Amino acid sequence: MKKPYQIEKQRARKRFEKAAAGSEDQIQFALPLPEVLSMVQEGLMSLALAAFTKLAQEMMCWEVGTLVGPKNKADGQRHCSRWGAQQGYCVVGGQKVAVKRPRGRDVRQREVPLGSYELLQQASLMEDAVWHKIMSGLTTRRYSDVVR
């Protein structure tokens, strides 16, 4: 039996998918060239992780903007408001990556779940990869070495 917060998260994810599919907005982000150069020297995966986290943050900010409206602009008709940010994570390439997610509250001061964050947090790919490795004969004794 699903809990009420799980149902709200599913509704938020569907609401985000519907809003994003019907939108003409574009998400753009910029990475400074010196940082890109240093990340490329570290390895391509570090560049990909940095680009993904930046894109994830822009996507969550876009969703908050659609729910709440423009920042620092009064609107008596809005049903939600910004409520700071909080540390969270998203799953990239089978590993958890730290992101800072914006928060929102409705008029009853309840948390409004972000569908984009729920979508980014799905760990099914990571769980599937680990399950396939275990089923292929991996022992769980050296589990942490293989997962990395």
DSSP file (Angstrom, degrees, kcal/mol; ACC not computed):
  #  RESIDUE AA STRUCTURE BP1 BP2  ACC     N-H-->O    O-->H-N    N-H-->O    O-->H-N    TCO  KAPPA ALPHA  PHI   PSI    X-CA   Y-CA   Z-CA
    1    1 A M              0   0    0      0, 0.0     2,-0.2     0, 0.0     0, 0.0   0.000 360.0 360.0 360.0 130.1    0.0    0.0    0.0
    2    2 A K        -     0   0    0      1,-0.1     0, 0.0     2,-0.0     0, 0.0  -0.502 360.0-126.0 -80.6 145.5    1.4    3.4   -1.0
    3    3 A K    >>  -     0   0    0     -2,-0.2     4,-1.8     1,-0.1     3,-0.5  -0.483  25.4-110.1 -83.7 158.4    1.8    6.1    1.5
    4    4 A P  H 3> S+     0   0    0      0, 0.0     4,-2.2     0, 0.0     5,-0.2   0.860 118.4  54.3 -58.8 -36.8    0.3    9.6    0.9
    5    5 A Y  H 3> S+     0   0    0      1,-0.2     4,-1.8     2,-0.2     5,-0.1   0.836 106.3  52.6 -68.9 -29.9    3.8   11.2    0.4
    6    6 A Q  H <> S+     0   0    0     -3,-0.5     4,-2.0     2,-0.2    -1,-0.2   0.887 109.2  49.4 -69.1 -38.4    4.6    8.6   -2.3
    7    7 A I  H  X S+     0   0    0     -4,-1.8     4,-2.4     2,-0.2    -2,-0.2   0.909 109.9  51.2 -65.6 -42.1    1.4    9.4   -4.2
    8    8 A E  H  X S+     0   0    0     -4,-2.2     4,-2.3     1,-0.2    -1,-0.2   0.881 109.1  51.1 -63.2 -38.0    2.2   13.2   -4.0
    9    9 A K  H  X S+     0   0    0     -4,-1.8     4,-2.2     2,-0.2    -1,-0.2   0.896 110.1  49.3 -66.4 -39.8    5.7   12.5   -5.4
   10   10 A Q  H  X S+     0   0    0     -4,-2.0     4,-2.2     2,-0.2    -2,-0.2   0.905 111.5  49.1 -64.9 -41.1    4.2   10.5   -8.3
   11   11 A R  H  X S+     0   0    0     -4,-2.4     4,-2.6     1,-0.2    -2,-0.2   0.899 110.3  51.2 -64.0 -40.4    1.7   13.3   -9.0
   12   12 A A  H  X S+     0   0    0     -4,-2.3     4,-2.4     2,-0.2   103,-0.4   0.904 109.5  50.0 -63.8 -41.2    4.5   15.9   -8.9
   13   13 A R  H  X S+     0   0    0     -4,-2.2     4,-2.4     2,-0.2    -2,-0.2   0.916 112.9  46.0 -64.2 -42.9    6.6   13.8  -11.4
   14   14 A K  H  X S+     0   0    0     -4,-2.2     4,-2.3     2,-0.2    -2,-0.2   0.892 111.6  52.3 -66.6 -38.9    3.6   13.5  -13.8
   15   15 A R  H  X S+     0   0    0     -4,-2.6     4,-2.4     2,-0.2    -2,-0.2   0.904 111.3  47.3 -62.7 -41.3    2.8   17.2  -13.4
   16   16 A F  H  X S+     0   0    0     -4,-2.4     4,-2.9     2,-0.2     5,-0.3   0.927 110.8  50.6 -65.9 -45.0    6.4   18.1  -14.3
   17   17 A E  H  X S+     0   0    0     -4,-2.4     4,-2.0     1,-0.2    -2,-0.2   0.897 112.9  46.9 -60.9 -39.8    6.5   15.7  -17.3
   18   18 A K  H  X S+     0   0    0     -4,-2.3     4,-1.6     2,-0.2    -1,-0.2   0.920 114.2  46.5 -67.7 -44.0    3.3   17.3  -18.6
   19   19 A A  H  < S+     0   0    0     -4,-2.4     4,-0.3     1,-0.2    -2,-0.2   0.900 114.3  47.4 -65.7 -40.8    4.5   20.9  -18.1
   20   20 A A  H >< S+     0   0    0     -4,-2.9     3,-0.8     1,-0.2    -1,-0.2   0.875 110.1  52.5 -69.7 -36.7    7.9   20.2  -19.7
   21   21 A A  H 3< S+     0   0    0     -4,-2.0    -1,-0.2    -5,-0.3    -2,-0.2   0.847 113.8  43.4 -67.8 -33.0    6.3   18.4  -22.7
   22   22 A G  T 3< S+     0   0    0     -4,-1.6     2,-0.3    -5,-0.1    -1,-0.2   0.384  96.8 100.2 -92.5   4.1    4.0   21.4  -23.3
   23   23 A S    <   -     0   0    0     -3,-0.8    -3,-0.0    -4,-0.3    -4,-0.0  -0.640  51.8-164.7 -96.2 148.0    6.6   24.1  -22.8
   24   24 A E        +     0   0    0     -2,-0.3    -1,-0.1     2,-0.1    -4,-0.1   0.345  55.2 121.1-102.5   1.4    8.6   26.0  -25.4
   25   25 A D        -     0   0    0     -5,-0.1     2,-0.4     1,-0.1    -2,-0.1  -0.246  53.1-143.1 -66.2 154.0   11.1   27.2  -22.8
   26   26 A Q        -     0   0    0      2,-0.0     2,-0.5     0, 0.0    -2,-0.1  -0.943   2.6-142.4-119.0 142.4   14.8   26.4  -23.2
   27   27 A I        +     0   0    0     -2,-0.4     2,-0.4     2,-0.0    32,-0.1  -0.911  24.6 177.3-104.5 126.9   17.2   25.6  -20.4
   28   28 A Q        +     0   0    0     -2,-0.5     2,-0.3    30,-0.1    -2,-0.0  -0.958   5.4 176.5-127.3 146.7   20.7   27.0  -20.9
   29   29 A F        -     0   0    0     -2,-0.4     2,-0.4     2,-0.0    26,-0.1  -0.984  14.9-146.0-145.3 156.8   23.7   26.8  -18.6
   30   30 A A        -     0   0    0     -2,-0.3    -2,-0.0    24,-0.1     0, 0.0  -0.970   2.9-162.0-127.1 138.9   27.3   27.9  -18.8
   31   31 A L        -     0   0    0     -2,-0.4     5,-0.1     3,-0.0    -2,-0.0  -0.984  32.9-113.5-115.8 127.3   30.5   26.4  -17.4
   32   32 A P     >  -     0   0    0      0, 0.0     4,-2.2     0, 0.0     3,-0.4  -0.325  23.4-125.2 -61.1 139.7   33.5   28.6  -17.2
   33   33 A L  H  > S+     0   0    0      1,-0.2     4,-2.6     2,-0.2     5,-0.2   0.861 107.1  54.3 -58.6 -41.9   36.3   27.5  -19.6
   34   34 A P  H  > S+     0   0    0      0, 0.0     4,-2.1     0, 0.0    -1,-0.2   0.902 110.7  47.5 -60.6 -37.4   39.0   27.3  -16.9
   35   35 A E  H  > S+     0   0    0     -3,-0.4     4,-2.3     2,-0.2    -2,-0.2   0.900 111.1  51.0 -67.6 -39.7   36.8   24.9  -14.9
   36   36 A V  H  X S+     0   0    0     -4,-2.2     4,-2.4     1,-0.2    -1,-0.2   0.916 109.6  50.9 -62.4 -42.8   36.0   22.9  -18.0
   37   37 A L  H  X S+     0   0    0     -4,-2.6     4,-1.9     1,-0.2    -2,-0.2   0.918 111.2  46.8 -61.8 -44.8   39.7   22.6  -18.8
   38   38 A S  H  X S+     0   0    0     -4,-2.1     4,-1.5     1,-0.2    -1,-0.2   0.878 112.8  50.0 -66.7 -36.0   40.6   21.4  -15.3
   39   39 A M  H  X S+     0   0    0     -4,-2.3     4,-2.1     2,-0.2     8,-0.4   0.876 108.8  51.8 -69.9 -36.4   37.7   18.9  -15.3
   40   40 A V  H  < S+     0   0    0     -4,-2.4    -1,-0.2     1,-0.2    -2,-0.2   0.889 108.5  51.6 -65.4 -37.8   38.8   17.5  -18.7
   41   41 A Q  H  < S+     0   0    0     -4,-1.9    -1,-0.2     1,-0.2    -2,-0.2   0.852 110.0  49.5 -67.0 -33.7   42.3   17.0  -17.3
   42   42 A E  H  < S-     0   0    0     -4,-1.5    -2,-0.2     1,-0.3    -1,-0.2   0.862 131.0 -73.1 -70.2 -35.9   40.8   15.1  -14.3
   43   43 A G     X  -     0   0    0     -4,-2.1     4,-1.2    -5,-0.1     3,-0.4  -0.659  34.8 -96.3 149.1 154.5   38.7   12.9  -16.6
   44   44 A L  H  > S+     0   0    0      1,-0.2     4,-2.3    -2,-0.2     5,-0.2   0.807 116.7  62.1 -66.4 -30.2   35.7   13.0  -18.8
   45   45 A M  H  > S+     0   0    0      1,-0.2     4,-2.5     2,-0.2    -1,-0.2   0.880 100.5  52.7 -65.8 -37.0   33.5   11.6  -16.1
   46   46 A S  H  > S+     0   0    0     -3,-0.4     4,-2.1    -7,-0.3    -1,-0.2   0.884 110.3  48.6 -66.8 -35.9   34.1   14.6  -13.8
   47   47 A L  H  X S+     0   0    0     -4,-1.2     4,-2.5    -8,-0.4    -2,-0.2   0.916 111.6  49.4 -66.4 -42.9   33.1   16.9  -16.7
   48   48 A A  H  X S+     0   0    0     -4,-2.3     4,-2.5     1,-0.2    -2,-0.2   0.899 111.6  48.9 -63.6 -41.0   30.0   14.9  -17.4
   49   49 A L  H  X S+     0   0    0     -4,-2.5     4,-2.6     2,-0.2     5,-0.2   0.909 111.9  48.7 -65.2 -42.1   29.0   14.9  -13.7
   50   50 A A  H  X S+     0   0    0     -4,-2.1     4,-2.0     2,-0.2    -2,-0.2   0.918 113.4  46.9 -64.6 -42.6   29.5   18.7  -13.4
   51   51 A A  H  X S+     0   0    0     -4,-2.5     4,-2.4     1,-0.2    -2,-0.2   0.909 113.2  49.4 -65.2 -41.5   27.4   19.3  -16.6
   52   52 A F  H  X S+     0   0    0     -4,-2.5     4,-2.8     2,-0.2    -2,-0.2   0.922 110.7  48.4 -65.3 -43.8   24.7   17.0  -15.4
   53   53 A T  H  X S+     0   0    0     -4,-2.6     4,-2.3     2,-0.2    -1,-0.2   0.894 112.5  49.1 -65.4 -37.7   24.4   18.6  -11.9
   54   54 A K  H  X S+     0   0    0     -4,-2.0     4,-2.2    -5,-0.2    -1,-0.2   0.921 113.1  47.1 -64.9 -42.9   24.3   22.0  -13.4
   55   55 A L  H  X S+     0   0    0     -4,-2.4     4,-2.3     2,-0.2    -2,-0.2   0.895 110.9  52.1 -64.5 -40.4   21.6   20.9  -15.8
   56   56 A A  H  X S+     0   0    0     -4,-2.8     4,-2.3     2,-0.2    -2,-0.2   0.906 109.9  49.0 -62.9 -41.8   19.7   19.2  -13.0
   57   57 A Q  H  X S+     0   0    0     -4,-2.3     4,-2.4     1,-0.2    -2,-0.2   0.907 111.2  49.1 -65.9 -40.9   19.8   22.4  -11.0
   58   58 A E  H  X S+     0   0    0     -4,-2.2     4,-2.2     2,-0.2    -1,-0.2   0.888 110.5  51.6 -64.5 -38.3   18.6   24.5  -13.9
   59   59 A M  H  X S+     0   0    0     -4,-2.3     4,-2.0     2,-0.2    -2,-0.2   0.912 111.0  46.9 -65.3 -42.8   15.7   22.1  -14.5
   60   60 A M  H  X S+     0   0    0     -4,-2.3     4,-2.3     1,-0.2    -2,-0.2   0.893 111.5  51.5 -67.1 -38.5   14.6   22.2  -10.9
   61   61 A C  H  X S+     0   0    0     -4,-2.4     4,-2.3     2,-0.2    -2,-0.2   0.878 108.1  52.8 -64.8 -36.7   14.8   26.1  -10.9
   62   62 A W  H  X S+     0   0    0     -4,-2.2     4,-1.9     2,-0.2    -2,-0.2   0.921 109.7  48.5 -62.8 -43.2   12.7   26.1  -14.1
   63   63 A E  H  X S+     0   0    0     -4,-2.0     4,-2.0     2,-0.2    -2,-0.2   0.914 110.8  49.3 -65.2 -42.2   10.1   23.9  -12.3
   64   64 A V  H  X>S+     0   0    0     -4,-2.3     4,-3.0     1,-0.2     5,-0.6   0.900 109.3  54.0 -62.6 -39.3   10.0   26.1   -9.2
   65   65 A G  H  X5S+     0   0    0     -4,-2.3     4,-1.5     1,-0.2    -1,-0.2   0.870 109.3  47.4 -62.0 -37.1    9.6   29.2  -11.5
   66   66 A T  H  <5S+     0   0    0     -4,-1.9    -1,-0.2     2,-0.2    -2,-0.2   0.848 117.2  42.9 -73.0 -33.0    6.6   27.6  -13.2
   67   67 A L  H  <5S+     0   0    0     -4,-2.0    12,-0.4    -5,-0.2    13,-0.4   0.891 131.1  21.3 -76.5 -40.0    5.0   26.7   -9.8
   68   68 A V  H  <5S-     0   0    0     -4,-3.0    -3,-0.2     1,-0.2    -2,-0.2   0.804 100.0-129.9-101.5 -36.6    5.8   29.9   -8.0
   69   69 A G     << -     0   0    0     -4,-1.5    -1,-0.2    -5,-0.6    -2,-0.1  -0.576  54.9 -14.5 106.6-176.3    6.3   32.6  -10.7
   70   70 A P  S >  S-     0   0    0      0, 0.0     3,-0.9     0, 0.0     2,-0.1  -0.228  77.3-102.6 -62.1 148.1    9.2   35.1  -11.1
   71   71 A K  T 3  S+     0   0    0      1,-0.2     3,-0.1     3,-0.0    -6,-0.0  -0.443  99.5  10.7 -72.9 143.6   11.5   35.6   -8.2
   72   72 A N  T 3  S+     0   0    0      1,-0.2     2,-0.4    -2,-0.1    -1,-0.2   0.813  98.0 118.8  59.3  35.7   11.0   38.8   -6.1
   73   73 A K    <   -     0   0    0     -3,-0.9    -1,-0.2     2,-0.0     2,-0.1  -0.979  62.0-129.7-132.7 121.2    7.7   39.7   -7.7
   74   74 A A        +     0   0    0     -2,-0.4     2,-0.3    -3,-0.1    -3,-0.0  -0.434  29.8 171.5 -71.9 139.2    4.5   39.9   -5.7
   75   75 A D    >   -     0   0    0     -2,-0.1     3,-0.9     1,-0.1    -2,-0.0  -0.882  22.4-164.1-150.6 114.2    1.5   37.9   -6.9
   76   76 A G  T 3  S+     0   0    0     -2,-0.3    -1,-0.1     1,-0.2    -2,-0.0   0.656  88.6  59.6 -73.3 -15.4   -1.7   37.6   -4.9
   77   77 A Q  T 3  S+     0   0    0      2,-0.0    -1,-0.2     0, 0.0     2,-0.1   0.552  78.3 109.8 -90.4  -9.4   -3.0   34.7   -7.1
   78   78 A R    <   -     0   0    0     -3,-0.9   -10,-0.1     1,-0.1    -3,-0.1  -0.356  50.4-161.0 -75.0 151.7   -0.1   32.3   -6.6
   79   79 A H  S    S+     0   0    0    -12,-0.4    28,-1.0    -2,-0.1     2,-0.3   0.503  71.7  45.1-106.5  -9.6   -0.6   29.1   -4.6
   80   80 A C  E     -A  106   0A   0    -13,-0.4     2,-0.3    26,-0.2    26,-0.2  -0.905  61.3-162.2-133.1 160.4    3.0   28.3   -3.8
   81   81 A S  E     -A  105   0A   0     24,-2.6    24,-2.5    -2,-0.3     2,-0.1  -0.967  31.7 -95.3-140.0 158.0    6.1   30.2   -2.6
   82   82 A R  E     -A  104   0A   0     -2,-0.3    22,-0.3    22,-0.2     3,-0.1  -0.392  31.4-173.7 -69.5 150.0    9.8   29.7   -2.5
   83   83 A W  E     -     0   0A   0     20,-2.3    21,-0.2     1,-0.5    -1,-0.1  -0.220  42.6 -96.1-143.9  47.0   11.2   28.2    0.7
   84   84 A G  E     -     0   0A   0     19,-0.2    19,-2.6    18,-0.1    -1,-0.5  -0.343  50.9 -74.5  78.0-155.4   15.0   28.2    0.4
   85   85 A A  E     -A  102   0A   0     17,-0.3     2,-0.3    -3,-0.1    15,-0.0  -0.934  34.2-160.5-143.3 163.1   17.1   25.2   -0.7
   86   86 A Q  E     -A  101   0A   0     15,-2.5    15,-2.9    -2,-0.3     2,-0.2  -0.992  29.3-101.1-147.1 148.3   18.2   21.9    0.7
   87   87 A Q  E     +A  100   0A   0     -2,-0.3     2,-0.2    13,-0.2    13,-0.2  -0.488  54.4 147.2 -69.2 140.0   21.0   19.4    0.0
   88   88 A G  E     -A   99   0A   0     11,-2.9    11,-1.8    -2,-0.2     2,-0.3  -0.747  33.5-120.2-150.2-162.3   19.8   16.3   -1.9
   89   89 A Y  E     -A   98   0A   0      9,-0.3     2,-0.3    -2,-0.2     9,-0.2  -0.982   9.6-160.7-148.6 159.2   21.1   13.8   -4.4
   90   90 A C  E     -A   97   0A   0      7,-2.2     7,-3.0    -2,-0.3     2,-0.6  -0.948  29.3-112.1-135.4 160.4   20.3   12.5   -7.9
   91   91 A V  E     +A   96   0A   0     29,-2.2     2,-0.4    -2,-0.3     5,-0.2  -0.834  37.0 171.5-100.1 121.9   21.4    9.3   -9.5
   92   92 A V  E >   -A   95   0A   0      3,-3.0     3,-1.5    -2,-0.6    -2,-0.0  -0.990  69.4 -14.7-131.5 122.9   23.9    9.6  -12.4
   93   93 A G  T 3  S-     0   0    0     -2,-0.4    -1,-0.1     1,-0.3     3,-0.1   0.818 128.7 -51.7  58.1  32.4   25.6    6.6  -14.0
   94   94 A G  T 3  S+     0   0    0      1,-0.2     2,-0.3    35,-0.0    -1,-0.3   0.589 120.8  94.6  82.5  10.3   24.7    4.4  -11.1
   95   95 A Q  E <  S-A   92   0A   0     -3,-1.5    -3,-3.0    53,-0.0     2,-0.4  -0.963  76.6-110.3-134.4 154.5   26.0    6.6   -8.4
   96   96 A K  E     -A   91   0A   0     -2,-0.3     2,-0.4    -5,-0.2    -5,-0.2  -0.662  31.0-167.0 -84.0 133.1   24.5    9.3   -6.1
   97   97 A V  E     -A   90   0A   0     -7,-3.0    -7,-2.2    -2,-0.4     2,-0.2  -0.978  23.0-117.5-122.5 132.3   25.6   12.8   -6.8
   98   98 A A  E     +A   89   0A   0     -2,-0.4     2,-0.3    -9,-0.2    -9,-0.3  -0.465  38.2 171.9 -71.1 135.1   25.0   15.7   -4.4
   99   99 A V  E     -A   88   0A   0    -11,-1.8   -11,-2.9    -2,-0.2     2,-0.7  -0.958  33.9-124.2-136.8 156.8   22.7   18.5   -5.7
  100  100 A K  E     -A   87   0A   0     -2,-0.3   -13,-0.2   -13,-0.2   -11,-0.0  -0.915  32.4-161.4-102.5 116.1   21.2   21.6   -4.0
  101  101 A R  E     -A   86   0A   0    -15,-2.9   -15,-2.5    -2,-0.7     2,-0.1  -0.812  13.6-127.0-104.5 136.7   17.5   21.4   -4.6
  102  102 A P  E     -A   85   0A   0      0, 0.0     2,-0.3     0, 0.0   -17,-0.3  -0.426  25.7-145.1 -73.8 155.0   15.1   24.4   -4.2
  103  103 A R  E     -     0   0A   0    -19,-2.6   -20,-2.3    -2,-0.1     2,-0.3  -0.848  12.6-167.2-121.1 157.3   12.1   24.0   -2.0
  104  104 A G  E     -A   82   0A   0      8,-0.4     8,-2.5    -2,-0.3     2,-0.3  -0.984   5.2-157.1-142.0 153.2    8.5   25.3   -2.2
  105  105 A R  E     -AB  81 111A   0    -24,-2.5   -24,-2.6    -2,-0.3     6,-0.2  -0.957  14.0-135.7-127.9 148.0    5.6   25.6    0.2
  106  106 A D  E >   -A   80   0A   0      4,-2.2     3,-2.0    -2,-0.3   -26,-0.2  -0.284  43.5 -85.3 -90.6-175.1    1.9   25.9   -0.6
  107  107 A V  T 3  S+     0   0    0    -28,-1.0   -27,-0.1     1,-0.3    -1,-0.1   0.723 130.0  56.4 -67.0 -20.7   -0.6   28.2    1.2
  108  108 A R  T 3  S-     0   0    0      2,-0.1    -1,-0.3     3,-0.0     3,-0.1   0.296 118.9-112.1 -91.4  10.2   -1.1   25.7    3.9
  109  109 A Q  S <  S+     0   0    0     -3,-2.0     2,-0.3     1,-0.2    -2,-0.1   0.790  71.3 140.4  64.3  31.6    2.7   25.7    4.6
  110  110 A R        -     0   0    0      1,-0.1    -4,-2.2     0, 0.0    -1,-0.2  -0.804  60.7 -97.5-101.3 148.7    3.1   22.1    3.3
  111  111 A E  B     -B  105   0A   0     -2,-0.3    -6,-0.2    -6,-0.2    -1,-0.1  -0.378  29.5-144.4 -63.0 135.5    6.1   21.0    1.3
  112  112 A V        -     0   0    0     -8,-2.5    -8,-0.4    -2,-0.1     2,-0.1  -0.916  19.1-134.8-102.2 112.6    5.4   21.0   -2.5
  113  113 A P        -     0   0    0      0, 0.0     2,-0.6     0, 0.0     3,-0.1  -0.408  13.5-129.3 -69.4 142.9    7.4   18.0   -4.0
  114  114 A L     >  -     0   0    0      1,-0.1     4,-1.9   -12,-0.1     5,-0.2  -0.818   7.4-154.7 -93.3 124.2    9.3   18.8   -7.2
  115  115 A G  H  > S+     0   0    0     -2,-0.6     4,-2.2  -103,-0.4     5,-0.1   0.845  94.8  56.2 -65.5 -34.2    8.6   16.4  -10.0
  116  116 A S  H  > S+     0   0    0      2,-0.2     4,-2.2     1,-0.2    -1,-0.2   0.899 107.6  48.6 -66.0 -39.3   12.0   17.1  -11.6
  117  117 A Y  H  > S+     0   0    0      2,-0.2     4,-1.5     1,-0.2    -2,-0.2   0.908 111.2  49.9 -66.4 -41.3   13.8   16.1   -8.4
  118  118 A E  H  < S+     0   0    0     -4,-1.9     4,-0.4     1,-0.2    -2,-0.2   0.888 111.2  49.8 -63.7 -38.6   11.8   12.9   -8.1
  119  119 A L  H >< S+     0   0    0     -4,-2.2     3,-0.8     1,-0.2    -2,-0.2   0.900 112.2  47.2 -65.8 -41.5   12.6   12.1  -11.7
  120  120 A L  H 3< S+     0   0    0     -4,-2.2   -29,-2.2     1,-0.2    -1,-0.2   0.733 107.8  58.3 -70.9 -22.7   16.4   12.7  -11.1
  121  121 A Q  T 3< S+     0   0    0     -4,-1.5    -1,-0.2   -31,-0.2     2,-0.2   0.499  71.7 123.4 -89.6  -4.0   16.3   10.7   -7.9
  122  122 A Q    <   -     0   0    0     -3,-0.8     3,-0.3    -4,-0.4     4,-0.2  -0.403  38.9-172.5 -62.7 125.7   15.1    7.4   -9.5
  123  123 A A     >  +     0   0    0     -2,-0.2     4,-2.7     1,-0.2     5,-0.2   0.156  50.0 113.1-104.4  16.9   17.7    4.8   -8.7
  124  124 A S  H  > S+     0   0    0      1,-0.2     4,-2.7     2,-0.2     5,-0.2   0.870  76.1  51.7 -62.9 -36.4   16.2    2.1  -10.8
  125  125 A L  H  > S+     0   0    0     -3,-0.3     4,-2.3     2,-0.2    -1,-0.2   0.915 111.9  46.9 -65.8 -41.1   19.1    2.0  -13.2
  126  126 A M  H  > S+     0   0    0      2,-0.2     4,-2.2     1,-0.2    -2,-0.2   0.933 114.3  46.9 -65.1 -45.1   21.6    1.6  -10.4
  127  127 A E  H  X S+     0   0    0     -4,-2.7     4,-2.5     1,-0.2    -2,-0.2   0.897 111.9  51.0 -64.5 -39.9   19.6   -1.1   -8.7
  128  128 A D  H  X S+     0   0    0     -4,-2.7     4,-2.5    -5,-0.2    -1,-0.2   0.914 109.7  49.9 -63.3 -42.8   19.1   -2.9  -12.1
  129  129 A A  H  X S+     0   0    0     -4,-2.3     4,-1.9     1,-0.2    -2,-0.2   0.924 113.3  45.5 -63.2 -44.2   22.9   -2.8  -12.8
  130  130 A V  H  X S+     0   0    0     -4,-2.2     4,-2.3     2,-0.2    -1,-0.2   0.905 112.3  52.0 -65.5 -41.0   23.7   -4.2   -9.3
  131  131 A W  H  X S+     0   0    0     -4,-2.5     4,-2.5     1,-0.2    -2,-0.2   0.913 109.3  49.3 -62.4 -42.8   21.0   -6.9   -9.6
  132  132 A H  H  X S+     0   0    0     -4,-2.5     4,-1.4     1,-0.2    -1,-0.2   0.879 110.7  50.6 -64.8 -37.3   22.4   -8.1  -13.0
  133  133 A K  H  <>S+     0   0    0     -4,-1.9     5,-1.9     2,-0.2    -1,-0.2   0.909 111.7  47.1 -66.6 -41.1   25.9   -8.2  -11.6
  134  134 A I  H ><5S+     0   0    0     -4,-2.3     3,-1.4     1,-0.2    -2,-0.2   0.916 112.5  49.3 -66.6 -41.8   24.8  -10.3   -8.6
  135  135 A M  H 3<5S+     0   0    0     -4,-2.5    -1,-0.2     1,-0.3    -2,-0.2   0.758 102.8  63.0 -69.1 -23.1   22.7  -12.6  -10.8
  136  136 A S  T 3<5S-     0   0    0     -4,-1.4    -1,-0.3    -5,-0.2    -2,-0.2   0.446 132.9 -83.3 -82.2   1.2   25.8  -13.0  -13.1
  137  137 A G  T < 5S+     0   0    0     -3,-1.4     2,-0.3     1,-0.3    -3,-0.2   0.515  77.0 149.5 114.7   7.1   27.7  -14.6  -10.3
  138  138 A L      < -     0   0    0     -5,-1.9    -1,-0.3    -6,-0.1     2,-0.2  -0.547  41.7-133.9 -71.7 132.7   29.1  -11.7   -8.3
  139  139 A T    >   -     0   0    0     -2,-0.3     3,-0.6     1,-0.1    -1,-0.0  -0.595   8.8-131.8 -83.1 151.2   29.5  -12.6   -4.7
  140  140 A T  G >  S+     0   0    0     -2,-0.2     3,-1.0     1,-0.2     4,-0.2   0.506  94.7  83.4 -81.4  -2.3   28.3  -10.0   -2.2
  141  141 A R  G 3  S+     0   0    0      1,-0.3     3,-0.3     2,-0.1    -1,-0.2   0.914 103.0  30.3 -65.3 -41.9   31.5  -10.3   -0.2
  142  142 A R  G <> S+     0   0    0     -3,-0.6     4,-1.3     1,-0.2     3,-0.3  -0.127  85.0 128.3-107.9  35.4   33.2   -7.8   -2.6
  143  143 A Y  H <>  +     0   0    0     -3,-1.0     4,-2.1     1,-0.2     3,-0.2   0.886  66.9  53.2 -59.2 -46.2   30.1   -5.9   -3.4
  144  144 A S  H  > S+     0   0    0     -3,-0.3     4,-1.3     1,-0.2    -1,-0.2   0.828 105.8  54.3 -66.6 -31.8   31.4   -2.4   -2.6
  145  145 A D  H  4 S+     0   0    0     -3,-0.3    -1,-0.2     1,-0.2    -2,-0.2   0.888 112.2  43.5 -67.0 -38.4   34.4   -2.8   -4.9
  146  146 A V  H  < S+     0   0    0     -4,-1.3    -2,-0.2    -3,-0.2    -1,-0.2   0.864 106.7  58.9 -77.2 -37.1   32.2   -3.7   -7.9
  147  147 A V  H  <        0   0    0     -4,-2.1    -1,-0.2     1,-0.3    -2,-0.2   0.874 360.0 360.0 -62.5 -37.2   29.5   -1.1   -7.3
  148  148 A R     <        0   0    0     -4,-1.3    -1,-0.3    -5,-0.2    -2,-0.2   0.506 360.0 360.0 -65.3 360.0   32.1    1.7   -7.6
